[in-house]
Amino acid sequence: MKLRPGALEWREIEGQIVALDIDASEYLAVNRTGTAIWPLLVAGATSDELAARLTATYEIDRESAGRYVDEFVASLAERNLLESDDVPPAEA
Protein backbone atom coordinates (compact mmCIF):
# COMPACT_ATOMS: atom_id res chain seq x y z
CA MET A 1 0.00 0.00 0.00
CA LYS A 2 1.16 3.48 -0.75
CA LEU A 3 -0.25 6.93 -0.28
CA ARG A 4 -1.27 8.48 -3.59
CA PRO A 5 1.39 11.02 -4.63
CA GLY A 6 -0.01 14.54 -4.75
CA ALA A 7 -3.13 13.65 -2.75
CA LEU A 8 -1.84 15.05 0.53
CA GLU A 9 0.38 17.69 2.00
CA TRP A 10 1.47 16.60 5.46
CA ARG A 11 3.80 17.31 8.35
CA GLU A 12 4.66 15.57 11.59
CA ILE A 13 4.06 17.93 14.48
CA GLU A 14 4.82 16.86 18.04
CA GLY A 15 4.54 13.16 17.20
CA GLN A 16 1.32 13.44 15.22
CA ILE A 17 0.68 13.67 11.49
CA VAL A 18 -1.38 16.62 10.30
CA ALA A 19 -2.35 16.30 6.66
CA LEU A 20 -4.31 18.28 4.11
CA ASP A 21 -6.43 16.19 1.76
CA ILE A 22 -5.92 18.33 -1.33
CA ASP A 23 -8.95 17.09 -3.30
CA ALA A 24 -11.38 17.50 -0.40
CA SER A 25 -9.69 20.59 1.08
CA GLU A 26 -9.92 18.98 4.52
CA TYR A 27 -7.38 18.67 7.29
CA LEU A 28 -6.80 15.25 8.80
CA ALA A 29 -5.15 14.45 12.11
CA VAL A 30 -3.51 11.06 12.41
CA ASN A 31 -3.12 9.61 15.91
CA ARG A 32 0.20 8.30 17.20
CA THR A 33 -0.55 4.75 16.06
CA GLY A 34 -1.19 5.95 12.52
CA THR A 35 1.87 8.17 12.76
CA ALA A 36 3.99 5.08 13.51
CA ILE A 37 3.04 3.48 10.18
CA TRP A 38 2.76 6.67 8.09
CA PRO A 39 6.37 6.56 6.79
CA LEU A 40 5.78 3.01 5.57
CA LEU A 41 2.65 4.15 3.73
CA VAL A 42 4.61 6.97 2.12
CA ALA A 43 7.30 4.52 0.94
CA GLY A 44 4.92 1.67 0.12
CA ALA A 45 4.37 -1.31 2.40
CA THR A 46 2.28 -4.41 2.77
CA SER A 47 -0.37 -4.85 5.43
CA ASP A 48 1.93 -7.33 7.15
CA GLU A 49 4.75 -4.78 7.27
CA LEU A 50 2.41 -2.17 8.73
CA ALA A 51 1.13 -4.59 11.37
CA ALA A 52 4.68 -5.69 12.22
CA ARG A 53 5.63 -2.05 12.86
CA LEU A 54 2.73 -1.69 15.26
CA THR A 55 3.50 -4.91 17.13
CA ALA A 56 7.12 -3.84 17.54
CA THR A 57 6.33 -0.25 18.51
CA TYR A 58 3.40 -0.82 20.85
CA GLU A 59 3.86 -4.44 21.93
CA ILE A 60 0.34 -5.37 20.85
CA ASP A 61 -0.67 -8.74 19.47
CA ARG A 62 -0.63 -9.38 15.73
CA GLU A 63 -4.40 -9.75 15.49
CA SER A 64 -5.06 -6.33 17.07
CA ALA A 65 -2.39 -4.73 14.90
CA GLY A 66 -3.93 -6.28 11.79
CA ARG A 67 -7.39 -4.97 12.68
CA TYR A 68 -6.05 -1.47 13.22
CA VAL A 69 -4.17 -1.55 9.91
CA ASP A 70 -7.28 -2.77 8.07
CA GLU A 71 -9.42 0.01 9.57
CA PHE A 72 -6.81 2.70 8.95
CA VAL A 73 -6.20 1.62 5.36
CA ALA A 74 -9.95 1.43 4.71
CA SER A 75 -10.37 5.01 5.93
CA LEU A 76 -7.59 6.17 3.59
CA ALA A 77 -9.12 4.22 0.70
CA GLU A 78 -12.53 5.80 1.32
CA ARG A 79 -10.90 9.20 0.87
CA ASN A 80 -9.12 8.03 -2.31
CA LEU A 81 -5.71 8.63 -0.71
CA LEU A 82 -4.10 5.33 -1.76
CA GLU A 83 -2.69 4.50 -5.16
CA SER A 84 -5.37 2.77 -7.20
CA ASP A 85 -3.56 -0.61 -7.26
CA ASP A 86 -3.51 -0.54 -3.45
CA VAL A 87 -7.19 0.01 -2.81
CA PRO A 88 -8.52 -3.00 -0.92
CA PRO A 89 -11.61 -4.74 -2.33
CA ALA A 90 -14.94 -3.83 -0.79
CA GLU A 91 -16.18 -6.23 1.86
CA ALA A 92 -19.18 -8.37 0.94
Contacts in CASP RR format, 6 or more apart in sequence:
PFRMAT RR
TARGET T0000
AUTHOR 0000-0000-0000
METHOD contacts of the structure
MODEL  1
MKLRPGALEWREIEGQIVALDIDASEYLAVNRTGTAIWPLLVAGATSDEL
AARLTATYEIDRESAGRYVDEFVASLAERNLLESDDVPPAEA
1 41 0 8 1.000
1 44 0 8 1.000
1 45 0 8 1.000
1 46 0 8 1.000
1 47 0 8 1.000
1 50 0 8 1.000
1 73 0 8 1.000
1 82 0 8 1.000
1 83 0 8 1.000
1 86 0 8 1.000
2 41 0 8 1.000
2 42 0 8 1.000
2 43 0 8 1.000
2 44 0 8 1.000
2 45 0 8 1.000
2 82 0 8 1.000
2 83 0 8 1.000
2 86 0 8 1.000
3 41 0 8 1.000
3 42 0 8 1.000
3 44 0 8 1.000
3 76 0 8 1.000
3 81 0 8 1.000
3 82 0 8 1.000
3 83 0 8 1.000
4 80 0 8 1.000
4 81 0 8 1.000
4 82 0 8 1.000
4 83 0 8 1.000
4 84 0 8 1.000
5 83 0 8 1.000
6 22 0 8 1.000
7 21 0 8 1.000
7 22 0 8 1.000
7 23 0 8 1.000
7 80 0 8 1.000
7 81 0 8 1.000
8 19 0 8 1.000
8 20 0 8 1.000
8 21 0 8 1.000
8 22 0 8 1.000
8 28 0 8 1.000
8 81 0 8 1.000
9 19 0 8 1.000
9 20 0 8 1.000
9 22 0 8 1.000
10 17 0 8 1.000
10 18 0 8 1.000
10 19 0 8 1.000
10 20 0 8 1.000
10 38 0 8 1.000
11 17 0 8 1.000
11 18 0 8 1.000
11 19 0 8 1.000
12 18 0 8 1.000
12 35 0 8 1.000
12 38 0 8 1.000
15 32 0 8 1.000
15 35 0 8 1.000
16 29 0 8 1.000
16 30 0 8 1.000
16 31 0 8 1.000
16 32 0 8 1.000
16 35 0 8 1.000
17 28 0 8 1.000
17 29 0 8 1.000
17 30 0 8 1.000
17 34 0 8 1.000
17 35 0 8 1.000
17 38 0 8 1.000
18 27 0 8 1.000
18 28 0 8 1.000
18 29 0 8 1.000
18 30 0 8 1.000
19 27 0 8 1.000
19 28 0 8 1.000
19 29 0 8 1.000
19 30 0 8 1.000
20 26 0 8 1.000
20 27 0 8 1.000
20 28 0 8 1.000
21 27 0 8 1.000
21 28 0 8 1.000
21 79 0 8 1.000
21 81 0 8 1.000
23 80 0 8 1.000
24 79 0 8 1.000
28 79 0 8 1.000
30 38 0 8 1.000
33 54 0 8 1.000
33 58 0 8 1.000
33 68 0 8 1.000
33 72 0 8 1.000
34 72 0 8 1.000
36 53 0 8 1.000
36 54 0 8 1.000
36 57 0 8 1.000
36 58 0 8 1.000
37 45 0 8 1.000
37 50 0 8 1.000
37 53 0 8 1.000
37 54 0 8 1.000
37 69 0 8 1.000
37 72 0 8 1.000
40 49 0 8 1.000
40 50 0 8 1.000
40 53 0 8 1.000
41 50 0 8 1.000
41 76 0 8 1.000
47 66 0 8 1.000
47 69 0 8 1.000
47 70 0 8 1.000
47 73 0 8 1.000
50 65 0 8 1.000
50 66 0 8 1.000
50 69 0 8 1.000
50 73 0 8 1.000
51 62 0 8 1.000
51 65 0 8 1.000
51 66 0 8 1.000
51 68 0 8 1.000
51 69 0 8 1.000
52 65 0 8 1.000
54 60 0 8 1.000
54 65 0 8 1.000
54 66 0 8 1.000
54 68 0 8 1.000
54 69 0 8 1.000
55 61 0 8 1.000
55 62 0 8 1.000
55 65 0 8 1.000
58 65 0 8 1.000
70 88 0 8 1.000
73 82 0 8 1.000
73 88 0 8 1.000
74 88 0 8 1.000
76 82 0 8 1.000
77 86 0 8 1.000
77 87 0 8 1.000
77 88 0 8 1.000
END
